[in-house]
Amino acid sequence: MLSRKVFAGAFVIVLSLSAAEKDTFTSIDFPNAVSTTQPSHLTSINARGDVVSTYLGTDNLYHGFLLRDGIYTTIDFANGAQTKPQGINDEGTIVGDYIFGAPPQGFVLSAAVFTTLDVPLAVATLAHGINNAGDIVGLYGRPGSSHGFIYSGGVFTSIDVPGASSTQAWGINNLGVIVGSYSMSGTGHGFMLSGGTFVTIDCPDSAGPNATVAQGINPEGQIVGICTTTDGKAHGFLLNKNGFSLIDVPEATGTTADAINPEGAITGSYTTADGKRHGYLLSK
C-alpha cells in the first residue's frame, strides 16, 4: 500500500549548512583522477568508515575505489570494464555496476571475488545498496520502464510505488528498511518502505524530476539524499527526528548526500565552479 504521509508537511527546512561548526567536511579525491564520483552514482560508507565510490581516470574510463584507513585501492571488474561501486556493508562486501560493451550489469564483490548480479529479463541492472544480511537493493530496466528491486535469499522481488511511472531503490539498513525515489506526473519524490508500507518523503521547497531522492538510511532511521530546490540547485539533505536539514559543501555549485553510517558520518559528492566533481566525508 502507499501511505500518503508526506514528511515535508511535518518539518521546517533549514536553509543553511546542516553541519554545525563542530562538524567537518573532508574532500575525497582519488589521486591523479580527472574527477571523483559520477552523477547518479553513490559514494557510500560503512560502520568502520570504509568508503567506496567511482573516479574518472586519465584513460577516460570510470573505475571504482575503496578508501580504507587513508589508502585508496582501485576496483576494476575486468580489464576495460567501467566499474562503479555504490554500496558497502560492515563485512566489506561491495555492490555496484559495471559496463563492458553492453548495458550496465550489477555486481557483488566479496572476498576479492566478483559475481554478476542481473535481474532476469532486464536490459540493465544497477546494485545500489547492501546491508549486513546481504540483502541488496537497486534498479533494473526493461524497455520503457524502470523498477526498484530487492535481492534477498537468492530471490529478486520488484519494488514499485503504486501509480509511479518509475521507481528506484537506493539504500537499505540492517532492519530491512528501504529508501529510494519515484516519479509521478513529472515530479520526483523520495520514499521509505518499511513493513510493506511506502511513506513519501518530500523535501520542502523542492521541485522538478529530481525534487527529492532518498539515498541512504542508517540503523537509527536517519535518512540522507538529494533535494533540488525551486531555484534548480541540488543540495544534500539529512532527515532525522528534528526534521530536514540541507547539506551544502562551502562554495560548491551542487551537493548530494548519499550514505550515512551508524555514527552519523555522511558521504556524498559536490561540484565546484570549474565543473569538477569531488567526494566528501562529513564527520563530527
Summary of the structure (lengths in Angstrom):
residues: 284
radius of gyration: 17.3
end to end distance: 37.6
largest distance: 49.6
contacts: 981
relative contact order: 0.17
helix: 1%
strand: 55%
